[in-house]
Amino acid sequence: MTEPITEAMPPWRPLLRAAMQREGRSVAGRWVQLATTGLDGSPRVRTLVFRSWAGANQLDLFSDQRSEKVKELANNGASELCWLFPKARQQYRLRGKVELITAGEQPELCQECWHKLSDTGRAVWGWPTPADPLDPAAAFPERLSETAKLPEHFVVLRMRVKAVERLNLGPHPHQRTRWSAETYWRQQQLNP
Ligand SMILES: Cc1cc2nc3c(=O)[nH]c(=O)nc-3n(C[C@H](O)[C@H](O)[C@H](O)COP(=O)(O)O)c2cc1C
């Protein structure tokens, strides 16, 4: 979870952090839209909570290994995140590859992530398989304490960011900026 010192901080990170800070205590400032390609080739998108940075160019999301998105990411992990900061009036699009990290592979990391969650946050991993037909008799706990066993289907989605595009609606004209790991994060201004 700690930032490796070998990777330099890319120039878009402080900008994104400043936009995030403008959101203050709003929980929505940590909501991101994760887009993937469905198994039938058509687009899929859903909201996830940004959990933390895991290095200069990597970020962590948590999910359920039984969910559709995980099956979609299991192939090559290609995905895009859209992150809206309404107060800063900025949109960030982060493109990259998602690595799936399970407790079987990295037990300590997953355990640490599991402990960081609130009791109510943890509860959803105690629910039946996502998207299965609802069984009215099934149990849906409201809370899971930190002493609850780490579920096998808990998974960390670690995105390695390869390209970033920011749209800033603050100034006139709007600013559109692109950075790519391929060009060592050299900043490129584009027409908005
Ligand atoms: C505000 C909000 C936050 C969410 N956070 C997460 C999350 O952190 N992880 C997650 O797996 N699903 C989260 N969800 C649920 C997903 O949006 C989605 O419904 C679920 O993961 C199933 O997606 P899938 O069928 O595409 O795999 C969140 C939903 C909302 C509305």
The ligand as an SDF file (V2000), in Angstrom:
LIG
                    3D

 31 33  0  0  0  0  0  0  0  0999 V2000
  -21.9380    5.0800   -4.6510 C   0  0  0  0  0  0  0  0  0  0  0  0
  -21.6430    3.6600   -5.0380 C   0  0  0  0  0  0  0  0  0  0  0  0
  -20.4300    3.0830   -4.6490 C   0  0  0  0  0  0  0  0  0  0  0  0
  -20.1340    1.7630   -5.0120 C   0  0  0  0  0  0  0  0  0  0  0  0
  -18.9290    1.2450   -4.6340 N   0  0  0  0  0  0  0  0  0  0  0  0
  -18.6040   -0.0140   -5.0300 C   0  0  0  0  0  0  0  0  0  0  0  0
  -17.3060   -0.5470   -4.7360 C   0  0  0  0  0  0  0  0  0  0  0  0
  -16.4420    0.1000   -4.1330 O   0  0  0  0  0  0  0  0  0  0  0  0
  -17.0370   -1.7980   -5.1820 N   0  0  0  0  0  0  0  0  0  0  0  0
  -17.9450   -2.5440   -5.8820 C   0  0  0  0  0  0  0  0  0  0  0  0
  -17.6130   -3.6640   -6.2480 O   0  0  0  0  0  0  0  0  0  0  0  0
  -19.1740   -2.0700   -6.1690 N   0  0  0  0  0  0  0  0  0  0  0  0
  -19.5200   -0.8130   -5.7680 C   0  0  0  0  0  0  0  0  0  0  0  0
  -20.7650   -0.3030   -6.0770 N   0  0  0  0  0  0  0  0  0  0  0  0
  -21.7220   -1.1720   -6.8080 C   0  0  0  0  0  0  0  0  0  0  0  0
  -21.3740   -1.1460   -8.3120 C   0  0  0  0  0  0  0  0  0  0  0  0
  -21.7100    0.1040   -8.8740 O   0  0  0  0  0  0  0  0  0  0  0  0
  -22.0870   -2.2600   -9.0970 C   0  0  0  0  0  0  0  0  0  0  0  0
  -23.4860   -2.1140   -8.9870 O   0  0  0  0  0  0  0  0  0  0  0  0
  -21.6930   -3.6470   -8.6030 C   0  0  0  0  0  0  0  0  0  0  0  0
  -20.3250   -3.7030   -8.2480 O   0  0  0  0  0  0  0  0  0  0  0  0
  -21.9730   -4.7000   -9.6960 C   0  0  0  0  0  0  0  0  0  0  0  0
  -21.2890   -4.3210  -10.8660 O   0  0  0  0  0  0  0  0  0  0  0  0
  -20.9960   -5.3540  -12.0740 P   0  0  0  0  0  0  0  0  0  0  0  0
  -22.2350   -6.1880  -12.2440 O   0  0  0  0  0  0  0  0  0  0  0  0
  -20.7210   -4.4710  -13.2480 O   0  0  0  0  0  0  0  0  0  0  0  0
  -19.8200   -6.1830  -11.6880 O   0  0  0  0  0  0  0  0  0  0  0  0
  -21.0790    1.0000   -5.7360 C   0  0  0  0  0  0  0  0  0  0  0  0
  -22.2760    1.6060   -6.1330 C   0  0  0  0  0  0  0  0  0  0  0  0
  -22.5450    2.8970   -5.7960 C   0  0  0  0  0  0  0  0  0  0  0  0
  -23.8610    3.5090   -6.2310 C   0  0  0  0  0  0  0  0  0  0  0  0
  1  2  1  0
  2  3  1  0
  2 30  2  0
  3  4  2  0
  4  5  1  0
  4 28  1  0
  5  6  2  0
  6  7  1  0
  6 13  1  0
  7  8  2  0
  7  9  1  0
  9 10  1  0
 10 11  2  0
 10 12  1  0
 12 13  2  0
 13 14  1  0
 14 15  1  0
 14 28  1  0
 15 16  1  0
 16 17  1  0
 16 18  1  0
 18 19  1  0
 18 20  1  0
 20 21  1  0
 20 22  1  0
 22 23  1  0
 23 24  1  0
 24 25  2  0
 24 26  1  0
 24 27  1  0
 28 29  2  0
 29 30  1  0
 30 31  1  0
M  END
$$$$
